[in-house]
Amino acid sequence: MNSAIIVAAGKGTRMGADVDKLFLQVAGRPVVAHTWQRYEDAKCIDEIILVVREGKQTAFQELAVRFNFRKPHRLVAGGVERQVSVWNGLAAISSHAQIIAIQDAARPCTSETLIQATVQAAGETGAAVAAQPVSDTIKESADGQTILRTVDRARLWSVQTPQTFRVEIIRRALEAVRRRGLTVTDDTAACELIGQPVRLVRGDAPNPKVTVPADIPYIAALLAGLAANTGNQR
């Protein structure tokens, strides 16, 4: 059995103080509804755990009804930090779950092909992450004003979600983080802490995250294309 945790408890302050980016209308539905739909449609995923902010439970329940999401799902309260939200989500998954895919709620274009590829890689290696090689020239700056040096990009990758794991591995990794009182920015960093290899899974399609207002037109265009392709296939 494979489960998914959609992390939807963040505030997204870079979008603006009064803007909930997950409920912005993009290509006909809220951003988070697109993300949920990706996992609703993914044949390799059997259940979905949504980790949400306190006070948002009703809004997510309404989404399930409005968009006819029928795959088994549960709502779980999030924490102050992402790693706490993921930990809470792990506590809610089925006892039969073997693989867990962890997804940013604000990343609505993730393809089923990519989800499946990370699930397969995690089954083989124990941990896997959607990623892209860095294509821009990268500069390091000590003061944020002038360039210190150019960083060799040949070995650099930008990681995304899903970040997918065998359940016992990510539990052990996050427990190590909690025990040491550390804060990690993503779940693969917890695996690095315990020496767990993480497979890089390169996706063929764009998989951006809604972070700032300028992201919206691009993501809207991608989602419109996904909707058109789905309609043609049906």
C-alpha positions as CSV (number, residue, x, y, z in Angstrom):
1,M,0.0,0.0,0.0
2,N,1.3,3.5,-0.9
3,S,0.2,6.7,0.8
4,A,0.7,10.4,0.1
5,I,1.1,13.3,2.5
6,I,0.1,16.7,0.9
7,V,1.7,19.4,3.1
8,A,-0.7,22.3,3.1
9,A,-0.1,23.9,6.5
10,G,2.3,26.7,5.5
11,K,1.4,30.4,5.4
12,G,3.1,31.3,2.1
13,T,4.1,34.8,3.3
14,R,6.0,35.6,0.1
15,M,2.7,35.8,-1.8
16,G,1.5,38.6,0.5
17,A,0.3,38.9,4.0
18,D,-3.4,38.6,3.2
19,V,-3.2,36.0,0.4
20,D,-3.7,32.3,0.9
21,K,-1.8,31.0,-2.2
22,L,-3.3,27.5,-1.8
23,F,-6.8,28.9,-2.5
24,L,-5.9,31.2,-5.3
25,Q,-8.1,30.4,-8.3
26,V,-5.9,29.1,-11.2
27,A,-7.1,27.4,-14.3
28,G,-10.6,27.0,-12.9
29,R,-10.0,25.8,-9.4
30,P,-7.9,26.5,-6.3
31,V,-4.2,25.7,-6.5
32,V,-4.4,23.0,-3.8
33,A,-7.3,21.3,-5.6
34,H,-5.1,20.8,-8.6
35,T,-2.5,19.2,-6.4
36,W,-5.0,17.0,-4.7
37,Q,-6.3,16.0,-8.1
38,R,-2.9,14.8,-9.2
39,Y,-2.8,12.3,-6.3
40,E,-6.5,11.5,-6.7
41,D,-5.7,10.3,-10.2
42,A,-2.4,8.6,-9.4
43,K,-3.0,4.9,-9.6
44,C,0.1,4.1,-7.5
45,I,-1.4,6.0,-4.5
46,D,-4.0,4.4,-2.3
47,E,-4.7,7.1,0.3
48,I,-4.1,10.8,0.9
49,I,-3.3,12.6,4.1
50,L,-3.7,16.4,3.9
51,V,-1.8,18.3,6.6
52,V,-3.6,21.7,7.0
53,R,-3.6,24.8,9.2
54,E,-6.0,24.9,12.2
55,G,-9.2,26.6,11.0
56,K,-8.9,25.3,7.4
57,Q,-10.4,21.9,7.9
58,T,-13.9,22.9,6.7
59,A,-12.4,24.6,3.6
60,F,-10.6,21.3,2.6
61,Q,-13.7,19.2,3.4
62,E,-15.7,21.5,1.0
63,L,-13.0,20.9,-1.7
64,A,-13.5,17.2,-1.4
65,V,-17.2,17.5,-2.0
66,R,-16.9,20.2,-4.7
67,F,-14.4,18.3,-6.8
68,N,-15.7,14.8,-6.0
69,F,-12.5,13.5,-4.5
70,R,-13.3,9.8,-3.6
71,K,-9.9,8.3,-2.7
72,P,-9.6,7.7,1.0
73,H,-8.3,10.8,2.7
74,R,-7.8,12.3,6.1
75,L,-7.1,15.8,7.4
76,V,-4.4,16.3,10.0
77,A,-3.4,19.5,11.8
78,G,0.0,20.9,10.8
79,G,2.8,22.3,12.9
80,V,4.8,25.4,13.1
81,E,7.6,23.9,11.0
82,R,7.3,21.7,7.9
83,Q,9.1,18.7,9.6
84,V,6.5,18.8,12.3
85,S,3.7,18.8,9.8
86,V,5.2,15.8,8.0
87,W,5.6,14.0,11.3
88,N,1.9,14.6,12.1
89,G,1.0,13.3,8.7
90,L,3.1,10.1,9.2
91,A,1.2,9.5,12.4
92,A,-2.1,9.4,10.4
93,I,-1.2,7.0,7.5
94,S,-2.5,3.5,7.3
95,S,-0.6,0.8,9.3
96,H,-0.3,-1.1,5.9
97,A,1.5,1.8,4.1
98,Q,4.9,0.8,2.8
99,I,5.8,3.8,0.7
100,I,5.0,7.4,1.4
101,A,5.1,10.3,-1.1
102,I,5.4,13.8,0.5
103,Q,4.1,16.6,-1.7
104,D,4.1,20.4,-1.5
105,A,0.4,21.5,-1.7
106,A,1.6,24.6,-3.7
107,R,3.1,22.4,-6.5
108,P,0.1,21.6,-8.6
109,C,1.6,20.4,-11.9
110,T,3.3,17.2,-10.7
111,S,2.6,14.5,-13.2
112,E,1.4,11.0,-12.4
113,T,4.5,9.7,-14.3
114,L,6.8,11.5,-11.9
115,I,4.8,10.3,-8.8
116,Q,5.1,6.7,-10.1
117,A,8.8,7.1,-10.8
118,T,9.6,8.3,-7.3
119,V,7.5,5.5,-5.8
120,Q,9.4,2.9,-7.8
121,A,12.8,4.5,-6.9
122,A,11.9,4.7,-3.2
123,G,11.0,1.0,-3.2
124,E,14.4,0.2,-4.7
125,T,16.6,2.6,-2.8
126,G,14.6,3.5,0.2
127,A,14.3,7.2,-0.6
128,A,13.8,9.3,-3.8
129,V,13.2,12.9,-4.8
130,A,12.0,14.7,-7.9
131,A,14.8,16.9,-9.1
132,Q,16.3,18.9,-11.9
133,P,19.9,19.6,-12.7
134,V,20.7,23.3,-12.1
135,S,21.0,25.1,-15.5
136,D,21.6,28.7,-14.5
137,T,25.1,29.9,-13.6
138,I,25.3,30.0,-9.8
139,K,27.1,32.8,-7.9
140,E,28.0,32.9,-4.2
141,S,27.7,36.2,-2.3
142,A,28.8,36.9,1.3
143,D,26.9,40.1,1.7
144,G,24.1,39.8,-0.8
145,Q,25.5,42.7,-2.8
146,T,28.6,41.5,-4.6
147,I,29.8,38.2,-6.1
148,L,32.2,36.2,-4.0
149,R,32.7,33.4,-6.5
150,T,31.1,31.2,-9.2
151,V,29.9,27.8,-8.0
152,D,30.4,24.8,-10.2
153,R,26.9,23.8,-11.3
154,A,27.9,20.5,-12.8
155,R,27.1,18.7,-9.5
156,L,24.1,20.8,-8.4
157,W,20.5,19.7,-8.5
158,S,17.3,21.6,-7.5
159,V,15.0,19.3,-5.6
160,Q,11.2,19.4,-5.7
161,T,8.4,17.2,-4.6
162,P,7.3,14.4,-4.4
163,Q,9.9,13.3,-1.9
164,T,9.2,9.6,-1.5
165,F,10.4,7.1,1.0
166,R,9.9,3.7,2.5
167,V,7.9,4.5,5.6
168,E,10.3,3.0,8.2
169,I,13.1,5.1,6.7
170,I,11.5,8.5,6.8
171,R,10.2,7.8,10.3
172,R,13.7,6.9,11.5
173,A,15.2,9.9,9.7
174,L,12.7,12.4,11.2
175,E,13.1,10.9,14.6
176,A,16.8,11.6,14.4
177,V,16.1,15.2,13.5
178,R,13.7,15.5,16.4
179,R,16.1,13.9,18.8
180,R,18.9,16.3,17.9
181,G,16.7,19.4,18.0
182,L,17.5,20.2,14.4
183,T,15.5,22.0,11.7
184,V,15.6,20.8,8.1
185,T,14.2,22.5,5.0
186,D,13.1,19.3,3.3
187,D,12.7,15.6,4.1
188,T,15.7,14.3,2.1
189,A,17.9,16.4,4.5
190,A,16.7,14.1,7.3
191,C,17.8,11.1,5.3
192,E,21.2,12.7,4.8
193,L,21.5,12.9,8.6
194,I,21.2,9.1,9.0
195,G,23.3,8.3,5.9
196,Q,20.4,7.1,3.8
197,P,21.0,7.3,0.1
198,V,18.4,9.3,-1.9
199,R,17.8,8.6,-5.5
200,L,17.4,11.6,-7.8
201,V,14.4,11.2,-10.2
202,R,14.5,13.6,-13.1
203,G,11.1,14.7,-14.4
204,D,10.4,15.4,-18.0
205,A,7.7,18.0,-17.5
206,P,7.8,21.3,-15.6
207,N,7.0,21.0,-11.9
208,P,7.0,24.5,-10.4
209,K,5.8,25.7,-7.0
210,V,3.6,28.7,-6.4
211,T,5.7,31.0,-4.3
212,V,5.4,34.6,-5.5
213,P,2.6,36.4,-7.6
214,A,4.8,36.2,-10.8
215,D,4.5,32.4,-10.7
216,I,0.8,32.4,-11.3
217,P,0.6,33.1,-15.1
218,Y,3.1,30.4,-15.9
219,I,1.5,27.8,-13.7
220,A,-1.9,28.7,-15.1
221,A,-0.7,28.0,-18.6
222,L,0.8,24.7,-17.6
223,L,-2.4,23.6,-15.8
224,A,-4.5,24.6,-18.9
225,G,-2.3,22.4,-21.0
226,L,-2.6,19.5,-18.6
227,A,-6.4,19.9,-18.6
228,A,-6.5,20.0,-22.4
229,N,-4.3,16.8,-22.6
230,T,-6.5,15.0,-20.1
231,G,-9.6,16.0,-22.1
232,N,-8.1,14.7,-25.3
233,Q,-7.2,11.4,-23.7
234,R,-10.7,10.9,-22.5
